[in-house]
Amino acid sequence: MGASAWTSSPPPGSRRTTATWKKSGRRDQRGYGKPLSANTVNKVHVTLGAILEAALADGLIRVNPAKKKRTVNAPTGSQIRAQRPEIVTWSGPQLHAFLGWNRDIFNDDLFPLWRTIAYTGIRRSEALALRWGDVNFGTGRLSIRRAADVTTRNKAKSTKTGSARVIDLDGETLATLKVYRTKRGSISLDLAQPDAYVFGNDAGAIRSPNEVGRRWTYRVERAQAVVDGLPRITLKGLRHTHATLLLELGEHPKVVQERLGHSTITTTMNIYSHVTPTMQKAAVDRFAAHLDEA
């Protein structure tokens, strides 16, 4: 792009507004011409604004059009939150039934992955980037240091918040991982080394997050045929299930925040606000019981 390319007017087609994106912004084959969500529009706006800001700094344009408040109406935080789909989770018995079916009936090689996500609440990308060196079998703790990059094959990056965290594992999940490590080692000793990916493929590479997501969906659909009333949830829904069950059991939100890796407790409470009534009822019942025993 020449230095004077945008000094007078933007190129043809660049005047598409956020209103147009909201109305008919999708360009994928399946949903071409359909609306983009407020969250997606906001991300596009932020990215475009950063690109134009760099062009402004380089003297390629005189003004950043993405920052003109009179002509640009980017979605607000409240609009984004209002459009968030309702969180669908499993109950404790439903999660137990699925995992039992997946392990004993479906005989799934990926059962340890589903079990780990369900019992820790870590993100899919974080689970796929785990190395055996991150699992401390002595202390029963798991270090979350990196995440799989969904844009680049077999590449890890920093976690979503850019920081590492350490979380506790329950005994059964730890035992499951021990057995899984032995099984991986029987394929190749390299697959059980400290620097090997826990849930990598047989070549030792990071599994594709999108492929893992499709495999999860297939298994849920199969399970729905044998587990009565099992709702369809995404793999992220398994993470939501972990958090929701902990909060419903009365666990402190700060603990849930730390396990999920949210940057602030506000993020945790905003996402799981639907659990608040249950938490309040449990709290007032414990309060009343405590005073009755005084």
SEKOLDO-12607 format. One line per 10 residues: their letters; for each residue x, y, z of N, C-alpha, C. Coordinates in steps of 0.02 Angstrom, whole numbers, plus 50000, padded with zeros to 5 digits. Example, Ala and Ser with C-alpha at 12.3 -4.5 7.8 and 13.67 -1.06 7.14 Angstrom:
2
AS> 50660,49716,50390,50615,49775,50390,50660,49835,50390 | 50642,49888,50354,50684,49947,50357,50645,50002,50394
% end
This chain:
294
MGASAWTSSP> 50043,49940,50000,50000,50000,50000,50044,50062,50000 | 50032,50109,49955,50071,50170,49950,50056,50216,50008 | 50102,50264,50018,50096,50308,50076,50034,50352,50071 | 50009,50365,50010,49952,50409,50003,49887,50372,49989 | 49890,50305,49998,49833,50264,49978,49769,50284,50014 | 49773,50298,50080,49712,50314,50117,49712,50385,50143 | 49752,50428,50115,49755,50496,50142,49693,50536,50124 | 49660,50519,50070,49601,50557,50051,49537,50518,50064 | 49534,50456,50044,49474,50416,50055,49492,50343,50057 | 49454,50302,50094,49469,50231,50099,49453,50196,50033
PPGSRRTTAT> 49483,50137,50022,49472,50100,49960,49400,50076,49955 | 49378,50059,49893,49310,50034,49883,49296,49975,49928 | 49236,49973,49957,49216,49918,49999,49237,49923,50071 | 49279,49972,50088,49303,49977,50157,49255,50014,50202 | 49201,50040,50174,49153,50078,50215,49100,50034,50247 | 49109,49968,50243,49060,49925,50275,49057,49941,50349 | 48998,49953,50374,48989,49973,50443,48976,49914,50488 | 48982,49926,50554,48966,49873,50601,48893,49852,50596 | 48850,49898,50575,48780,49882,50566,48771,49828,50511 | 48811,49835,50458,48809,49786,50404,48835,49719,50428
WKKSGRRDQR> 48888,49719,50468,48915,49657,50495,48863,49622,50539 | 48828,49662,50579,48778,49633,50623,48720,49602,50583 | 48704,49634,50526,48647,49612,50487,48662,49554,50441 | 48720,49556,50407,48734,49504,50357,48809,49494,50348 | 48846,49492,50403,48919,49492,50398,48952,49425,50387 | 48916,49370,50397,48949,49305,50391,48967,49290,50318 | 49028,49262,50309,49052,49247,50242,49073,49173,50236 | 49059,49133,50288,49073,49062,50282,49020,49028,50239 | 49036,48971,50211,48991,48939,50163,48924,48919,50195 | 48927,48895,50256,48866,48871,50289,48819,48927,50308
GYGKPLSANT> 48847,48985,50329,48803,49038,50353,48810,49103,50315 | 48829,49099,50251,48842,49159,50211,48782,49206,50212 | 48796,49270,50227,48744,49321,50228,48705,49326,50292 | 48718,49282,50340,48683,49285,50404,48718,49335,50451 | 48685,49355,50505,48715,49404,50550,48776,49377,50586 | 48822,49422,50603,48877,49406,50648,48855,49424,50719 | 48878,49387,50767,48861,49402,50837,48895,49467,50858 | 48868,49497,50911,48898,49559,50936,48970,49547,50958 | 48984,49489,50987,49051,49473,51009,49100,49470,50951 | 49078,49438,50896,49121,49433,50836,49132,49501,50805
VNKVHVTLGA> 49079,49541,50800,49086,49608,50772,49134,49649,50814 | 49130,49643,50879,49175,49680,50923,49248,49659,50911 | 49260,49594,50903,49328,49569,50891,49354,49595,50824 | 49311,49596,50773,49331,49622,50707,49348,49696,50712 | 49306,49732,50750,49317,49803,50758,49383,49818,50794 | 49397,49780,50846,49459,49790,50884,49520,49774,50840 | 49516,49720,50802,49572,49701,50759,49583,49752,50704 | 49529,49772,50672,49534,49822,50619,49560,49888,50646 | 49536,49907,50706,49559,49969,50736,49634,49968,50749 | 49659,49910,50771,49731,49903,50785,49772,49909,50721
ILEAALADGL> 49747,49879,50667,49781,49882,50602,49784,49954,50577 | 49727,49988,50582,49724,50058,50559,49765,50104,50603 | 49770,50087,50667,49810,50128,50713,49884,50123,50694 | 49905,50062,50672,49974,50054,50650,49986,50092,50585 | 49935,50092,50541,49941,50131,50479,49946,50205,50493 | 49909,50228,50544,49911,50298,50564,49981,50316,50590 | 50008,50272,50631,50075,50284,50659,50128,50286,50604 | 50118,50248,50551,50166,50246,50495,50154,50302,50445 | 50104,50344,50457,50090,50399,50413,50054,50380,50349 | 50024,50321,50348,49988,50299,50287,49918,50328,50284
IRVNPAKKKR> 49890,50346,50340,49824,50378,50341,49826,50436,50390 | 49780,50483,50383,49779,50542,50426,49737,50533,50488 | 49689,50486,50485,49644,50475,50542,49624,50402,50543 | 49612,50377,50602,49590,50307,50609,49514,50306,50605 | 49485,50283,50549,49412,50284,50542,49376,50237,50591 | 49411,50189,50618,49379,50143,50666,49365,50176,50733 | 49393,50236,50743,49383,50271,50807,49335,50330,50800 | 49304,50337,50742,49255,50391,50733,49189,50370,50765 | 49175,50397,50823,49116,50376,50860,49050,50392,50823 | 49051,50444,50783,48989,50463,50748,48972,50415,50691
TVNAPTGSQI> 49022,50383,50663,49010,50338,50606,49020,50265,50623 | 49053,50250,50679,49065,50181,50699,49027,50167,50763 | 48984,50117,50761,48944,50099,50819,48959,50028,50840 | 49017,50019,50871,49038,49952,50892,48993,49927,50948 | 48983,49861,50953,48941,49832,51006,48969,49849,51075 | 48925,49861,51122,48945,49874,51191,48951,49808,51229 | 48982,49813,51287,48989,49753,51329,48922,49723,51348 | 48873,49765,51362,48807,49740,51381,48773,49704,51322 | 48783,49730,51262,48755,49697,51203,48787,49629,51192 | 48852,49625,51202,48887,49561,51195,48861,49511,51246
RAQRPEIVTW> 48855,49532,51308,48831,49487,51361,48760,49465,51348 | 48719,49510,51322,48648,49494,51309,48641,49440,51255 | 48689,49436,51209,48685,49388,51155,48718,49321,51171 | 48749,49316,51228,48781,49253,51245,48729,49198,51250 | 48742,49141,51219,48694,49086,51223,48690,49059,51294 | 48633,49032,51311,48624,49004,51377,48672,48945,51388 | 48703,48943,51445,48750,48890,51460,48712,48825,51473 | 48731,48773,51438,48701,48706,51447,48753,48662,51481 | 48736,48633,51537,48782,48589,51574,48747,48524,51591 | 48786,48477,51615,48759,48414,51640,48755,48415,51715
SGPQLHAFLG> 48707,48377,51740,48704,48367,51813,48757,48316,51832 | 48768,48308,51897,48816,48259,51920,48800,48189,51895 | 48738,48165,51902,48721,48098,51878,48730,48091,51802 | 48715,48144,51764,48723,48141,51692,48797,48135,51673 | 48840,48174,51706,48911,48170,51693,48937,48101,51711 | 48916,48075,51767,48937,48008,51789,48915,47955,51739 | 48854,47961,51714,48827,47912,51666,48866,47915,51601 | 48881,47975,51577,48918,47981,51514,48988,47951,51520 | 49024,47970,51572,49092,47946,51580,49094,47870,51589 | 49045,47843,51625,49042,47770,51633,49030,47736,51566
WNRDIFNDDL> 48983,47762,51527,48969,47734,51460,49030,47741,51415 | 49062,47799,51417,49118,47812,51372,49177,47765,51387 | 49188,47750,51450,49244,47707,51469,49228,47633,51461 | 49168,47613,51484,49154,47541,51489,49118,47513,51428 | 49077,47554,51395,49039,47529,51337,49070,47551,51271 | 49084,47615,51265,49114,47641,51204,49189,47623,51200 | 49218,47610,51258,49289,47591,51262,49333,47642,51227 | 49325,47704,51246,49355,47761,51211,49428,47771,51231 | 49472,47774,51182,49543,47789,51195,49552,47859,51224 | 49504,47904,51209,49509,47973,51232,49473,47984,51299
FPLWRTIAYT> 49451,47930,51331,49418,47938,51396,49460,47978,51446 | 49526,47965,51451,49565,48005,51499,49563,48080,51486 | 49557,48099,51422,49551,48171,51406,49486,48199,51431 | 49431,48165,51416,49365,48190,51439,49363,48192,51515 | 49389,48140,51547,49389,48137,51621,49430,48195,51649 | 49487,48208,51621,49530,48262,51647,49496,48330,51641 | 49465,48344,51584,49430,48408,51575,49371,48413,51624 | 49333,48358,51630,49274,48359,51673,49292,48369,51746 | 49349,48343,51767,49367,48345,51838,49416,48401,51855 | 49435,48441,51806,49479,48498,51819,49451,48564,51794
GIRRSEALAL> 49409,48561,51742,49382,48622,51713,49430,48660,51668 | 49487,48628,51650,49534,48663,51607,49507,48668,51536 | 49533,48715,51499,49511,48726,51430,49535,48669,51385 | 49498,48657,51331,49518,48607,51282,49590,48618,51259 | 49606,48679,51241,49673,48695,51216,49727,48682,51268 | 49710,48694,51332,49757,48682,51386,49769,48608,51396 | 49715,48570,51392,49721,48497,51401,49764,48467,51346 | 49755,48489,51284,49792,48461,51228,49866,48479,51229 | 49884,48531,51265,49954,48552,51268,49989,48528,51332 | 49955,48488,51372,49986,48461,51432,50043,48414,51414
RWGDVNFGTG> 50097,48418,51452,50152,48370,51446,50153,48328,51510 | 50184,48269,51505,50186,48225,51563,50224,48259,51620 | 50271,48302,51603,50307,48339,51655,50263,48387,51694 | 50204,48402,51668,50157,48447,51702,50116,48410,51754 | 50117,48344,51752,50078,48303,51799,50124,48279,51856 | 50111,48303,51916,50151,48283,51973,50115,48226,52009 | 50135,48165,51995,50101,48107,52024,50115,48101,52099 | 50168,48134,52123,50183,48131,52194,50137,48175,52235 | 50126,48236,52212,50083,48283,52249,50011,48283,52225 | 49999,48252,52167,49931,48252,52139,49910,48319,52112
RLSIRRAADV> 49957,48355,52083,49943,48422,52058,49959,48427,51984 | 49924,48472,51950,49931,48481,51878,49951,48553,51863 | 50004,48562,51825,50026,48629,51807,50001,48646,51737 | 49967,48702,51731,49941,48726,51667,49987,48782,51643 | 50028,48767,51594,50079,48815,51572,50069,48841,51502 | 50031,48805,51460,50026,48822,51389,49960,48798,51361 | 49947,48816,51299,49885,48796,51265,49900,48781,51193 | 49860,48737,51163,49868,48721,51092,49844,48781,51051 | 49881,48796,50999,49863,48851,50953,49816,48824,50900 | 49754,48850,50899,49704,48825,50851,49718,48848,50780
TTRNKAKSTK> 49762,48896,50772,49776,48924,50705,49837,48892,50672 | 49879,48858,50711,49941,48830,50684,49948,48757,50707 | 49959,48713,50660,49963,48642,50675,50023,48627,50720 | 50010,48586,50771,50062,48561,50815,50104,48617,50846 | 50070,48669,50868,50105,48724,50900,50070,48743,50965 | 50110,48755,51017,50083,48777,51081,50097,48851,51091 | 50056,48883,51131,50064,48953,51146,50050,48963,51220 | 50051,49024,51244,50036,49038,51314,49962,49028,51327 | 49943,49022,51390,49873,49014,51407,49833,49077,51389 | 49768,49073,51393,49726,49129,51373,49741,49193,51412
TGSARVIDLD> 49757,49185,51476,49772,49243,51518,49846,49260,51518 | 49886,49217,51487,49958,49229,51484,49995,49208,51546 | 49961,49176,51594,49994,49156,51656,49982,49082,51669 | 50028,49051,51706,50023,48981,51724,49984,48974,51789 | 49959,48914,51803,49925,48901,51866,49934,48827,51883 | 49924,48811,51946,49930,48742,51970,49865,48723,52004 | 49837,48665,51986,49774,48643,52015,49780,48572,52041 | 49737,48554,52088,49739,48487,52118,49698,48438,52076 | 49721,48375,52076,49686,48321,52043,49656,48274,52095 | 49598,48246,52081,49570,48195,52125,49607,48129,52113
GETLATLKVY> 49602,48084,52161,49639,48021,52158,49622,47978,52098 | 49558,47974,52080,49538,47931,52024,49563,47958,51958 | 49561,48024,51949,49587,48053,51887,49662,48042,51883 | 49697,48049,51939,49768,48037,51941,49784,47964,51922 | 49744,47918,51949,49754,47847,51933,49741,47834,51859 | 49690,47867,51831,49675,47859,51760,49733,47882,51717 | 49764,47937,51736,49821,47963,51698,49881,47918,51704 | 49891,47886,51762,49946,47839,51770,49939,47781,51722 | 49880,47753,51720,49867,47696,51674,49876,47718,51602 | 49853,47779,51587,49858,47804,51518,49931,47815,51498
RTKRGSISLD> 49971,47837,51545,50042,47847,51530,50076,47780,51514 | 50058,47729,51551,50085,47663,51538,50064,47639,51469 | 50002,47652,51451,49977,47632,51385,50013,47669,51330 | 50025,47733,51340,50061,47773,51290,50133,47748,51284 | 50162,47730,51340,50230,47704,51338,50236,47638,51302 | 50182,47598,51302,50183,47534,51267,50183,47544,51191 | 50159,47602,51168,50161,47618,51097,50231,47639,51078 | 50258,47685,51119,50326,47708,51109,50349,47740,51175 | 50410,47724,51196,50436,47753,51258,50439,47829,51254 | 50448,47855,51194,50451,47928,51185,50386,47961,51205
LAQPDAYVFG> 50329,47926,51198,50264,47955,51212,50250,47960,51287 | 50293,47932,51328,50284,47935,51400,50339,47976,51434 | 50380,48008,51395,50433,48050,51423,50404,48115,51451 | 50439,48147,51498,50413,48209,51529,50395,48264,51479 | 50431,48268,51422,50416,48321,51373,50365,48300,51321 | 50338,48239,51326,50288,48215,51278,50219,48242,51297 | 50178,48255,51246,50110,48279,51259,50067,48223,51286 | 50032,48236,51340,49990,48186,51372,49938,48158,51325 | 49903,48202,51290,49850,48182,51245,49868,48191,51172 | 49933,48185,51157,49955,48192,51088,49933,48132,51046
NDAGAIRSPN> 49942,48137,50980,49926,48081,50937,49983,48029,50940 | 49977,47975,50902,50026,47922,50906,50094,47942,50878 | 50096,47999,50843,50160,48024,50818,50191,48072,50869 | 50155,48086,50923,50181,48130,50975,50164,48203,50966 | 50126,48219,50914,50108,48289,50900,50044,48309,50937 | 50034,48374,50944,49973,48400,50975,49913,48384,50930 | 49862,48356,50959,49801,48343,50920,49768,48408,50899 | 49735,48407,50843,49699,48466,50819,49640,48480,50866 | 49636,48541,50895,49580,48558,50939,49512,48550,50904 | 49508,48569,50841,49445,48563,50805,49426,48490,50795
EVGRRWTYRV> 49474,48448,50780,49461,48377,50771,49438,48345,50836 | 49469,48364,50891,49450,48339,50956,49378,48362,50972 | 49361,48423,50954,49293,48447,50964,49243,48406,50926 | 49260,48388,50864,49214,48346,50823,49207,48276,50853 | 49261,48250,50879,49258,48184,50910,49214,48185,50972 | 49219,48239,51010,49176,48246,51069,49103,48247,51049 | 49086,48286,50999,49016,48291,50976,48989,48224,50955 | 49029,48185,50919,49009,48118,50896,48994,48073,50956 | 49035,48076,51007,49025,48034,51065,48964,48054,51105 | 48951,48118,51110,48891,48141,51145,48829,48117,51108
ERAQAVVDGL> 48830,48121,51042,48772,48099,51003,48760,48024,51012 | 48814,47986,51015,48808,47914,51027,48781,47900,51097 | 48804,47938,51146,48783,47928,51215,48710,47946,51225 | 48685,47995,51187,48615,48016,51195,48566,47959,51179 | 48589,47911,51140,48546,47855,51121,48538,47805,51178 | 48583,47808,51227,48581,47759,51282,48573,47790,51351 | 48586,47854,51357,48579,47889,51421,48517,47933,51417 | 48466,47917,51454,48402,47953,51450,48410,48026,51471 | 48382,48070,51429,48380,48141,51446,48447,48177,51445 | 48497,48149,51412,48563,48180,51411,48563,48238,51362
PRITLKGLRH> 48572,48300,51385,48573,48357,51339,48637,48356,51297 | 48634,48387,51240,48694,48394,51199,48733,48454,51224 | 48795,48444,51242,48838,48499,51263,48903,48496,51223 | 48934,48554,51217,48999,48558,51183,49053,48537,51232 | 49114,48531,51207,49170,48515,51251,49181,48572,51301 | 49166,48633,51280,49170,48689,51327,49116,48681,51381 | 49061,48649,51362,49008,48637,51410,49031,48590,51466 | 49080,48547,51450,49108,48503,51501,49146,48545,51553 | 49180,48595,51530,49214,48642,51574,49163,48680,51616 | 49109,48703,51583,49056,48737,51620,49024,48692,51672
THATLLLELG> 49018,48628,51656,48988,48580,51702,49031,48575,51766 | 49096,48572,51757,49141,48569,51815,49130,48629,51861 | 49129,48689,51832,49121,48749,51872,49052,48753,51905 | 49000,48737,51867,48932,48741,51893,48922,48693,51951 | 48946,48632,51944,48938,48583,51998,48975,48604,52061 | 49035,48631,52053,49072,48655,52112,49035,48711,52148 | 49008,48758,52109,48972,48814,52139,48908,48791,52172 | 48873,48744,52140,48811,48718,52169,48825,48679,52234 | 48885,48651,52239,48904,48614,52299,48928,48660,52355 | 48929,48726,52340,48947,48774,52391,49021,48792,52393
EHPKVVQERL> 49058,48772,52341,49129,48789,52340,49137,48864,52331 | 49190,48892,52360,49200,48964,52356,49217,48983,52283 | 49185,49036,52257,49198,49057,52187,49272,49071,52173 | 49310,49091,52223,49381,49104,52213,49418,49040,52193 | 49399,48985,52223,49429,48920,52206,49411,48902,52134 | 49349,48913,52116,49326,48898,52048,49364,48941,51998 | 49372,49005,52014,49409,49051,51970,49480,49026,51958 | 49513,49004,52011,49582,48981,52005,49587,48917,51964 | 49539,48872,51972,49541,48810,51934,49528,48823,51859 | 49483,48868,51844,49466,48883,51775,49518,48927,51741
GHSTITTTMN> 49556,48965,51781,49606,49009,51752,49578,49075,51728 | 49522,49098,51758,49495,49163,51742,49540,49217,51772 | 49546,49273,51738,49589,49327,51761,49563,49360,51824 | 49497,49364,51831,49466,49394,51890,49406,49353,51912 | 49388,49361,51975,49329,49325,52001,49265,49354,51971 | 49268,49416,51949,49210,49447,51916,49192,49409,51853 | 49242,49388,51815,49230,49348,51755,49193,49284,51773 | 49216,49251,51825,49184,49188,51846,49112,49199,51865 | 49098,49250,51905,49030,49261,51929,48984,49285,51873 | 49011,49323,51825,48969,49345,51769,48948,49285,51726
IYSHVTPTMQ> 48995,49239,51714,48979,49181,51672,48930,49135,51707 | 48939,49126,51772,48898,49077,51808,48847,49110,51854 | 48822,49166,51831,48771,49202,51870,48708,49160,51879 | 48697,49112,51833,48637,49070,51839,48640,49024,51900 | 48700,49015,51928,48707,48972,51987,48696,49011,52051 | 48697,49077,52048,48692,49120,52107,48631,49103,52151 | 48571,49095,52123,48513,49079,52166,48524,49015,52206 | 48553,48964,52175,48566,48901,52210,48617,48912,52266 | 48669,48951,52252,48719,48966,52303,48689,49003,52362 | 48645,49051,52347,48614,49090,52401,48569,49047,52445
KAAVDRFAAH> 48531,49002,52413,48487,48958,52451,48527,48912,52497 | 48581,48884,52469,48624,48841,52510,48656,48879,52567 | 48676,48941,52553,48709,48982,52604,48661,48998,52661 | 48599,49018,52644,48552,49037,52697,48530,48976,52737 | 48527,48918,52705,48511,48857,52742,48566,48839,52791 | 48629,48846,52770,48685,48832,52815,48687,48883,52872 | 48671,48945,52856,48670,48997,52908,48617,48982,52961 | 48557,48964,52937,48503,48949,52984,48519,48888,53026 | 48548,48837,52994,48565,48776,53031,48618,48790,53084 | 48665,48833,53067,48719,48851,53114,48690,48886,53176
LDEA> 48643,48932,53165,48614,48968,53222,48568,48922,53263 | 48535,48876,53230,48491,48830,53267,48531,48785,53314 | 48594,48772,53294,48636,48729,53335,48673,48767,53389 | 48670,48835,53386,48708,48875,53433,48680,48870,53504
% end
